[in-house]
Amino acid sequence: MKKILCFIITCSFILSMSGCKSGTEKINIIKGAGQANNSLLVNLKQLGNGEIEGFLKGDDILLCNSDANGKNFFKINSSTNEKLTLPTLPVAYGAQLQISPDGEQFVVDNSLVNIKANKWLSLPNLINEPSTSLNAKTVFMPLNSYSYMFTDESELLYTNPYYYVTKYLGTDIKSSAAKSPSKKEYNDLLALERHFKPFKLPDIALALSQPELLIDDLECIFIGFDNKTNKTCLYVFDLFSNKFKLIDENVRSYSISFDRKKIAYIKMAENESGQDKLLVSNMDGTAKKELATLPALVGLAWSKADSWIAFSGGEKSNYDIWVVKSNGTAKEQLTNGLFSTDKLFWSDNGNKVAFTSNKEFELADLTGIKPSSEAISDFSLPVDNSTAYILTLNIQDSKKSSITHQASSSRTELSQHILNILRRETELNLK
């Protein structure tokens, strides 16, 4: 999340093609500024000042920098450097941003940007007064979650859990259902009555970090601060059974595979002399496997085919980009001394990784910090000193993972009821 680089690479990156063959043969790289001797790196290119927010379509990338007027967004083609200026948005520092799966829109805070039309729309910020019958300690309420999110089909939905908790879980749902105008809405509300009665939370702070809602899977993944152990813990909350699953402790960040079967995460060292670990497990926390260890790990991302994981880390305040296969093999360091941040993204075809570099980026030590109403792992800076880069890799990884659901009929039915309610509320409030 943040600033311009005062350090700029001045030398050209020279690719030694002597003795290099086409296909998937290993390529020898001449060691130079910003790159390491390895077999996977083909090219390293600077895109410009700003922070990478993700890939759009093909080689197009969403870039952001900020000034006194807000956040300035750009679409830049990583191959041709063609640049399109998008709207400047008056959004707050640390605002959540999500790009639609089709790459045609993005939402940040309560602003929706249509990239093709190059226009933005201010979305309503819906707030409900809490019901007097609502007990905040017994209801799941991630206050800093996305207010809006895209489904896998790029449908925009209003998903702020505080709105739904206070509207539905703190009221007499049966009475509301009896007044509903249609049988479909009546059935949706009764499904909530059956499944979402107040339940007890683990002893965690209510300000949760990095929440991600998987509607089809009826799961919410988040990092919460355990008040008893003073540790940041990774949880999966099952909306069907109303049960929490602790995946691991001392977790800094995580990334879910595109097929929704695996979760990769960074486990922080127990002490200053220890090493951070990159681990991968099943979504229920079973079959944990260690993929890498470094003095500090700050960011991670799955390739779209779930074959590779890119991650950033190294010595304190000097983080570089690495890749490793999801089975733990073929680990390689790709850059050397480029001060990468936690922001890194894979292209759809799997042969490019875009990342942000910031010499001033420092990782906050989360151990022992007890959060109040703020996010507990926002360890980024404003973007004014950031530079965007893209790595081209000698990797053939173009087959994207597909999502397959093998849920019971009752889980599928509840998922559809929730989706109906989200769609109805979104439609009513966006009119």
C-alpha positions as CSV (number, residue, x, y, z in Angstrom):
1,M,0.0,0.0,0.0
2,K,2.3,2.8,-0.6
3,K,4.9,5.5,-1.8
4,I,7.6,6.6,-4.8
5,L,11.0,5.3,-4.9
6,C,13.9,7.6,-4.4
7,F,16.1,4.8,-5.6
8,I,15.8,4.3,-9.4
9,I,17.6,1.5,-11.3
10,T,19.8,3.3,-13.9
11,C,21.4,0.4,-15.7
12,S,19.8,-1.7,-18.4
13,F,19.0,-5.2,-17.6
14,I,21.0,-7.4,-20.0
15,L,19.8,-10.7,-21.0
16,S,22.5,-13.1,-22.2
17,M,21.0,-15.1,-25.0
18,S,24.2,-16.9,-26.0
19,G,23.7,-20.6,-26.0
20,C,20.0,-20.1,-25.1
21,K,17.5,-22.3,-26.9
22,S,13.8,-21.8,-27.5
23,G,11.1,-23.7,-25.5
24,T,11.5,-24.4,-21.8
25,E,15.3,-24.6,-21.8
26,K,17.0,-22.8,-18.9
27,I,18.0,-19.2,-19.6
28,N,21.3,-17.8,-18.2
29,I,20.9,-14.3,-16.7
30,I,23.8,-11.9,-16.3
31,K,23.8,-10.9,-12.7
32,G,23.0,-7.2,-12.3
33,A,21.1,-4.6,-10.3
34,G,17.7,-5.9,-9.3
35,Q,18.1,-9.4,-10.5
36,A,19.7,-12.7,-9.3
37,N,21.4,-15.5,-11.1
38,N,18.6,-18.0,-11.7
39,S,16.9,-20.0,-14.4
40,L,13.4,-18.6,-14.3
41,L,13.9,-14.9,-14.8
42,V,13.7,-13.7,-18.4
43,N,13.3,-10.0,-18.0
44,L,12.7,-7.3,-15.3
45,K,11.0,-4.1,-16.4
46,Q,10.1,-0.9,-14.6
47,L,6.6,0.3,-15.3
48,G,6.6,3.6,-13.5
49,N,5.9,5.4,-10.3
50,G,3.0,4.1,-8.2
51,E,1.6,0.9,-6.6
52,I,0.5,-2.2,-8.5
53,E,-3.2,-3.0,-7.7
54,G,-3.5,-6.1,-9.9
55,F,-3.8,-7.4,-13.5
56,L,-6.9,-6.4,-15.5
57,K,-7.2,-8.1,-18.9
58,G,-4.2,-9.7,-20.6
59,D,-1.1,-7.6,-20.0
60,D,-3.0,-4.6,-18.7
61,I,-2.2,-3.6,-15.1
62,L,-4.0,-1.3,-12.7
63,L,-1.6,1.2,-11.2
64,C,-2.2,3.7,-8.4
65,N,-0.4,6.7,-6.9
66,S,-1.7,9.4,-4.6
67,D,-1.6,13.2,-4.0
68,A,-3.5,15.8,-2.1
69,N,-6.6,15.2,-4.3
70,G,-6.8,11.5,-3.6
71,K,-5.8,8.3,-5.4
72,N,-4.9,8.5,-9.1
73,F,-5.5,5.4,-11.1
74,F,-4.0,4.3,-14.4
75,K,-4.3,1.4,-16.8
76,I,-0.9,0.5,-18.2
77,N,0.0,-2.2,-20.7
78,S,3.0,-4.1,-19.4
79,S,4.2,-5.0,-22.9
80,T,3.7,-1.7,-24.8
81,N,3.7,0.8,-21.9
82,E,0.5,2.3,-23.3
83,K,-1.1,4.2,-20.5
84,L,-4.7,5.3,-19.9
85,T,-5.5,7.8,-17.1
86,L,-8.5,6.7,-15.1
87,P,-10.5,8.8,-12.5
88,T,-8.9,10.2,-9.4
89,L,-10.9,9.1,-6.4
90,P,-11.3,10.9,-3.1
91,V,-10.7,7.7,-1.1
92,A,-9.1,7.3,2.3
93,Y,-5.6,5.9,2.9
94,G,-5.8,2.1,3.4
95,A,-9.0,1.8,1.4
96,Q,-9.9,-1.8,0.3
97,L,-9.7,-2.3,-3.5
98,Q,-11.0,-5.3,-5.6
99,I,-10.9,-5.8,-9.3
100,S,-13.7,-7.7,-11.0
101,P,-12.7,-11.2,-12.4
102,D,-13.4,-10.0,-15.9
103,G,-11.0,-7.1,-15.4
104,E,-13.6,-4.5,-16.6
105,Q,-14.3,-2.8,-13.2
106,F,-12.9,-2.2,-9.8
107,V,-14.3,-1.0,-6.6
108,V,-12.5,0.9,-3.9
109,D,-14.2,1.9,-0.7
110,N,-17.6,3.1,-2.0
111,S,-16.5,4.0,-5.5
112,L,-17.1,1.9,-8.6
113,V,-14.9,2.5,-11.7
114,N,-16.0,1.3,-15.1
115,I,-12.6,1.0,-16.9
116,K,-13.9,0.8,-20.5
117,A,-16.2,3.8,-20.0
118,N,-13.5,5.5,-17.9
119,K,-16.2,6.7,-15.4
120,W,-16.8,6.2,-11.7
121,L,-19.9,6.0,-9.6
122,S,-20.2,6.8,-5.9
123,L,-21.9,3.9,-4.1
124,P,-24.1,4.3,-1.0
125,N,-22.6,3.5,2.3
126,L,-25.3,1.8,4.2
127,I,-25.5,1.9,7.9
128,N,-28.0,0.4,10.3
129,E,-28.4,1.3,13.9
130,P,-27.7,-1.8,16.1
131,S,-30.7,-3.5,17.5
132,T,-30.9,-3.4,21.3
133,S,-31.2,-7.2,21.3
134,L,-27.8,-7.5,19.5
135,N,-25.0,-8.7,21.6
136,A,-21.7,-7.7,19.8
137,K,-19.7,-10.4,21.7
138,T,-21.9,-13.2,20.4
139,V,-22.3,-12.2,16.8
140,F,-19.7,-12.5,14.0
141,M,-19.0,-8.9,12.9
142,P,-15.8,-8.1,10.9
143,L,-16.2,-4.3,10.9
144,N,-13.4,-3.6,8.4
145,S,-14.6,-6.0,5.7
146,Y,-15.3,-5.1,2.1
147,S,-18.5,-3.0,1.8
148,Y,-18.8,-4.2,-1.8
149,M,-17.4,-7.3,-3.6
150,F,-17.5,-9.0,-6.9
151,T,-18.7,-12.6,-7.4
152,D,-16.8,-15.0,-9.6
153,E,-19.1,-13.9,-12.4
154,S,-18.1,-10.2,-11.8
155,E,-21.5,-9.3,-10.3
156,L,-21.3,-6.5,-7.8
157,L,-22.9,-7.1,-4.4
158,Y,-23.2,-5.1,-1.2
159,T,-21.6,-7.4,1.4
160,N,-20.7,-5.3,4.5
161,P,-21.5,-7.8,7.3
162,Y,-22.3,-5.1,9.9
163,Y,-25.2,-4.0,7.8
164,Y,-26.7,-7.5,7.5
165,V,-25.9,-8.4,11.1
166,T,-27.7,-5.4,12.5
167,K,-30.6,-5.7,10.0
168,Y,-31.3,-9.4,10.3
169,L,-29.6,-11.1,13.3
170,G,-30.7,-8.5,15.8
171,T,-34.3,-8.6,14.8
172,D,-37.3,-11.0,14.8
173,I,-36.7,-12.6,11.4
174,K,-40.0,-14.5,11.5
175,S,-41.9,-11.3,11.9
176,S,-40.0,-9.7,9.1
177,A,-40.6,-12.8,6.9
178,A,-44.3,-12.7,7.5
179,K,-44.3,-9.1,6.1
180,S,-42.2,-10.0,3.1
181,P,-43.8,-9.2,-0.3
182,S,-43.0,-12.5,-2.0
183,K,-42.7,-16.2,-1.2
184,K,-39.1,-16.2,-2.4
185,E,-38.1,-13.5,0.0
186,Y,-40.0,-15.2,2.8
187,N,-38.1,-18.5,2.2
188,D,-34.8,-16.6,2.2
189,L,-35.5,-15.0,5.5
190,L,-36.6,-18.2,7.1
191,A,-33.3,-19.8,6.0
192,L,-31.5,-17.1,8.0
193,E,-33.7,-17.8,11.0
194,R,-32.8,-21.5,10.9
195,H,-29.0,-21.1,10.5
196,F,-27.9,-17.7,11.9
197,K,-28.9,-17.6,15.5
198,P,-26.5,-15.8,17.8
199,F,-23.5,-17.9,18.7
200,K,-20.3,-17.4,20.7
201,L,-17.2,-16.1,19.1
202,P,-13.7,-17.3,20.0
203,D,-12.1,-14.8,22.4
204,I,-10.9,-12.5,19.6
205,A,-10.9,-8.7,19.0
206,L,-13.9,-7.6,16.9
207,A,-11.6,-5.6,14.5
208,L,-10.7,-8.5,12.1
209,S,-8.1,-8.3,9.3
210,Q,-8.2,-9.4,5.7
211,P,-11.7,-11.0,5.8
212,E,-12.7,-12.8,2.6
213,L,-16.2,-14.2,2.0
214,L,-16.7,-17.2,-0.2
215,I,-20.4,-17.3,-0.8
216,D,-20.6,-20.5,-2.7
217,D,-18.5,-22.3,-0.1
218,L,-20.3,-20.7,2.8
219,E,-16.9,-19.8,4.4
220,C,-15.4,-16.6,5.7
221,I,-11.6,-16.5,6.2
222,F,-10.0,-13.9,8.3
223,I,-7.1,-13.1,10.7
224,G,-8.2,-12.3,14.3
225,F,-6.3,-11.2,17.4
226,D,-6.6,-13.8,20.2
227,N,-7.1,-11.9,23.5
228,K,-5.9,-14.9,25.5
229,T,-2.7,-15.7,23.7
230,N,-1.9,-12.2,22.3
231,K,-1.4,-13.8,18.9
232,T,-2.8,-13.1,15.4
233,C,-4.6,-16.2,14.3
234,L,-6.0,-17.4,11.0
235,Y,-9.6,-18.7,11.1
236,V,-12.1,-20.2,8.8
237,F,-15.7,-19.6,9.8
238,D,-18.3,-22.0,8.4
239,L,-21.5,-20.2,7.8
240,F,-23.5,-23.4,7.6
241,S,-22.4,-25.0,10.9
242,N,-21.7,-21.7,12.6
243,K,-18.3,-23.1,13.7
244,F,-14.8,-21.6,13.7
245,K,-11.7,-23.5,12.7
246,L,-8.3,-22.2,13.9
247,I,-5.8,-22.8,11.0
248,D,-2.7,-21.5,12.7
249,E,-1.3,-18.9,15.1
250,N,1.1,-16.0,14.5
251,V,-0.2,-15.5,11.0
252,R,0.6,-12.3,9.1
253,S,-1.2,-12.8,5.8
254,Y,-2.7,-15.5,3.6
255,S,-3.8,-16.3,0.1
256,I,-6.5,-18.8,-1.1
257,S,-5.8,-20.9,-4.2
258,F,-8.1,-20.3,-7.1
259,D,-9.7,-23.7,-6.9
260,R,-10.5,-22.9,-3.3
261,K,-8.9,-26.1,-2.0
262,K,-5.7,-24.7,-0.5
263,I,-4.6,-21.8,1.7
264,A,-1.1,-20.5,1.8
265,Y,0.0,-18.2,4.6
266,I,2.9,-16.5,6.4
267,K,3.6,-17.7,9.9
268,M,5.6,-15.2,11.8
269,A,8.7,-16.1,13.8
270,E,8.2,-16.6,17.6
271,N,11.1,-14.4,18.4
272,E,13.6,-11.9,16.8
273,S,16.2,-14.6,16.0
274,G,13.6,-16.9,14.4
275,Q,12.5,-17.3,10.8
276,D,9.2,-16.5,9.2
277,K,7.6,-19.5,7.4
278,L,5.6,-19.9,4.2
279,L,3.1,-22.8,4.6
280,V,0.3,-24.3,2.6
281,S,-2.5,-26.4,3.9
282,N,-6.0,-27.6,3.1
283,M,-8.8,-25.2,3.8
284,D,-9.5,-26.9,7.1
285,G,-5.9,-26.6,8.2
286,T,-4.9,-30.2,7.6
287,A,-1.9,-31.4,5.6
288,K,0.3,-28.5,6.5
289,K,3.5,-28.2,4.4
290,E,6.4,-25.8,4.8
291,L,7.5,-24.2,1.5
292,A,10.1,-21.6,2.5
293,T,11.7,-19.8,5.5
294,L,13.3,-16.3,5.6
295,P,14.1,-13.8,8.3
296,A,11.0,-11.9,7.2
297,L,8.1,-12.7,4.8
298,V,5.7,-9.9,3.7
299,G,3.5,-10.9,0.8
300,L,2.3,-13.9,-1.2
301,A,0.2,-14.8,-4.2
302,W,-0.9,-17.9,-6.0
303,S,-0.5,-18.3,-9.8
304,K,-3.9,-18.6,-11.6
305,A,-3.2,-22.3,-12.2
306,D,-2.3,-22.9,-8.6
307,S,1.0,-24.4,-9.6
308,W,3.3,-21.6,-8.2
309,I,3.3,-19.2,-5.3
310,A,5.2,-15.9,-5.5
311,F,6.3,-14.4,-2.2
312,S,8.4,-11.4,-1.0
313,G,10.8,-11.5,1.8
314,G,14.4,-11.4,3.0
315,E,16.3,-9.4,5.6
316,K,14.5,-6.6,7.4
317,S,13.5,-3.7,5.1
318,N,15.2,-5.4,2.1
319,Y,12.7,-7.7,0.7
320,D,12.9,-9.5,-2.7
321,I,10.7,-11.6,-4.9
322,W,10.8,-15.4,-4.8
323,V,8.8,-18.1,-6.5
324,V,8.2,-21.7,-5.4
325,K,6.0,-24.5,-6.7
326,S,3.0,-25.2,-4.6
327,N,4.5,-28.7,-3.8
328,G,7.6,-27.0,-2.3
329,T,10.0,-27.6,-5.2
330,A,11.9,-25.3,-7.6
331,K,12.3,-22.4,-5.2
332,E,14.2,-19.4,-6.7
333,Q,15.0,-15.8,-5.8
334,L,14.2,-13.5,-8.7
335,T,15.3,-10.1,-7.6
336,N,18.2,-8.7,-5.5
337,G,17.9,-5.5,-3.6
338,L,14.6,-4.2,-5.0
339,F,12.8,-3.5,-1.7
340,S,9.6,-5.3,-2.7
341,T,6.4,-4.7,-0.6
342,D,3.5,-7.1,0.2
343,K,1.8,-6.3,-3.2
344,L,2.5,-8.9,-5.9
345,F,0.2,-10.4,-8.6
346,W,0.4,-13.1,-11.3
347,S,-0.8,-12.6,-14.9
348,D,-3.5,-14.9,-16.3
349,N,-1.0,-16.8,-18.4
350,G,1.3,-17.4,-15.5
351,N,4.5,-16.1,-17.0
352,K,4.5,-12.6,-15.4
353,V,4.6,-11.3,-11.8
354,A,3.9,-7.6,-11.1
355,F,5.1,-6.1,-7.8
356,T,5.6,-2.9,-6.0
357,S,9.0,-1.6,-4.8
358,N,9.4,0.8,-1.9
359,K,12.7,1.5,-0.2
360,E,10.8,3.0,2.8
361,F,8.5,0.0,3.2
362,E,8.8,-1.4,6.7
363,L,7.0,-4.4,8.2
364,A,5.2,-3.6,11.4
365,D,5.9,-6.2,14.2
366,L,2.4,-7.4,14.9
367,T,3.3,-9.6,17.9
368,G,1.9,-8.2,21.1
369,I,-0.1,-5.4,19.5
370,K,-3.7,-5.4,20.7
371,P,-5.9,-3.8,18.1
372,S,-8.9,-1.6,18.9
373,S,-11.1,-0.6,16.0
374,E,-8.3,-0.6,13.4
375,A,-7.1,-3.3,11.1
376,I,-4.4,-5.4,12.8
377,S,-2.1,-6.0,9.9
378,D,-2.1,-2.9,7.7
379,F,1.7,-2.7,7.4
380,S,1.9,-0.6,4.3
381,L,2.8,3.0,3.5
382,P,1.2,5.7,1.3
383,V,2.1,5.1,-2.3
384,D,4.1,8.3,-3.0
385,N,7.5,6.6,-2.9
386,S,6.6,3.4,-4.8
387,T,7.7,2.1,-8.1
388,A,6.0,-0.6,-10.2
389,Y,7.9,-3.5,-11.8
390,I,7.0,-6.6,-13.8
391,L,9.0,-9.8,-14.1
392,T,8.7,-12.0,-17.1
393,L,9.4,-15.7,-16.3
394,N,10.4,-18.8,-18.1
395,I,7.2,-20.6,-16.9
396,Q,4.4,-22.2,-18.8
397,D,1.4,-22.0,-16.5
398,S,-1.5,-20.9,-18.7
399,K,-4.2,-23.4,-17.6
400,K,-6.3,-21.6,-15.0
401,S,-7.7,-23.5,-12.1
402,S,-11.5,-24.1,-12.1
403,I,-13.7,-23.9,-9.0
404,T,-15.6,-27.1,-8.4
405,H,-18.2,-27.4,-5.6
406,Q,-19.2,-30.7,-4.1
407,A,-21.4,-29.4,-1.3
408,S,-24.4,-31.1,0.1
409,S,-27.8,-30.0,-1.2
410,S,-28.6,-28.2,2.1
411,R,-25.4,-26.2,2.0
412,T,-26.1,-25.3,-1.7
413,E,-29.6,-24.2,-0.7
414,L,-28.4,-22.0,2.1
415,S,-25.8,-20.4,-0.2
416,Q,-28.5,-19.6,-2.7
417,H,-30.7,-18.0,0.0
418,I,-27.8,-15.8,1.1
419,L,-27.0,-14.8,-2.5
420,N,-30.7,-13.9,-3.0
421,I,-30.6,-11.6,0.0
422,L,-27.4,-10.0,-1.0
423,R,-28.7,-9.4,-4.5
424,R,-32.0,-8.0,-3.2
425,E,-30.4,-5.6,-0.8
426,T,-27.9,-4.5,-3.5
427,E,-30.6,-3.8,-6.0
428,L,-32.8,-1.9,-3.5
429,N,-30.0,0.3,-2.3
430,L,-28.3,1.0,-5.7
431,K,-31.5,2.3,-7.3
